[in-house]
Amino acid sequence: MYDSDRGIEELLQRREGESLAVEWVAEQMRTFVDLYPNWEDAIGRLAAFLAREDDDS
């Protein structure tokens, strides 16, 4: 199990049954990068991955 799996499981448990707006997720990602600038690249990659998830390319 990756460390990220624990965080993902916590997110699922704490936010179970909720609908999250993309705007809320984006703001949380910005806040995270403000607090932890060393993670900027990883957050940018995650955002790009999520944005392109439905692309056929």
Sequence and secondary structure as in RCSB ss.txt:
>XXXX:A:sequence
MYDSDRGIEELLQRREGESLAVEWVAEQMRTFVDLYPNWEDAIGRLAAFLAREDDDS
>XXXX:A:secstr
  HHHHHHHHHHHHTTT    HHHHHHHHHHHHHH GGGHHHHHHHHHHHHTTT   
